[in-house]
Amino acid sequence: VEAQEFIIRKECQFTNVPLKNLKTKPNNLIACIGRKRQIIIPGGDDCMEVGDSVIVVTMDSHIEDLEDILM
């Protein structure tokens, strides 16, 4: 198990979409979103935005981008 941090640098397919509407691969968890010096423990209605720092907890060691955890 490992935790990885990703910075969202531009608009993409998963920005501004409620987490409950994103399909993630098994064994991956979006555990934390950092936004403007605030820590968000995300729920289903939260969205990832440009500029966010996103912490993913995963059992997969081949994650290079947030898109790698999406189905």
C-alpha angles and dihedrals in degrees: 000000000000140000121226131188123219129184116213104224102172143014113281143156095292103041117107091010118123109251090235088066095052118090110217127192117253119277095028126111130184094218104173142008121203114203128169094336091313126115115220121195094205127234129185095277095052120101134204114240137193108279095028122133108220125197115206122191110205144167090208115091095196100073112129100155137019089251088066091071095051126090 
